[in-house]
């Protein structure tokens, strides 16, 4: 998996509407020799405590699945050294 040639790239996402008080996430890709370091940060808060209790764990699992899917697609596109 490789970052673009400029050695550093990022993707920033902000939720404009939905079940969250706020949702921000950021992907940072940084070239490190022949590899790429990928950092993913997410910050979110549901609008209601009830929704937080019901959906919190499922949302964490969804985030993990999103990262795994990203890694898989990057491997398909750019190859993997693993």
N, C-alpha and C positions, 0 to 999 in steps of 0.2 A: 504494500500500500504506500503510495507516495503523495506528498503535498504538491501543489502546483509549483512551477519553476521559480516563482518569486519567494520561495522558502517559507512563507507564512500566509495563511488564508483563514478567514473566519466566516461563520454564518450566524446571524443573530435573529431570534424569533421572539415576537411579542404577541400575546393573545389580545385581540381587540374586543371580543365578546365571548360569552359562554358561561360555564358553571364556576369560573374562577374569579376571585377578587383580583388576582394577578397571576400571570404565567409568563415567564421569560426563560428562554434557553439560548445557549451559546455553544457553538462548535468551533474549536480552534485547531487548525492543522499546522504543524510546524515541521519542516524538513530537519532530519537528524541523520546526516550522512546518507546512506542508502535506504533509510527507513523514514517513517513519518510518525510523529507523536500526535495523538489525537486526544484533546481534552474536551469533555462534555460537561457543562454545568446547567443545572435547571433549578429554578426557584418558582414555587407556586403556592397558592393558598386558595382553598375552596371558599365560595361565598358563604356557606353555612357550615356550622359545626356538625350537623347531622350528616350532610353530604361528605364532609371530611372523614367522619368515622366510617361511613359506608364504603367510600371509594378510595380512601387513602392507600391501603395496601394494594388494591388492584391497579391504581395509577402507578405505583412504584414498579410493579411487574411490567406494566405497559412501557415504562421508560427503559427498563432493562431489555425488553424485546426490541424496542426501537434502536438501541445501541447495537444489539446483536445483528439486526437487519442491516444497519449501516455498514458494519464491519464486513458482513457477507457480500454485500453489493460492491463495496470497495475492492474486496479480493477478486470478485468476478471481473471488474473493470481494469484493475491495475496489477493484479497478482499478489501473492503473499509469499513471504520468505519462510513461513511456518509450515 
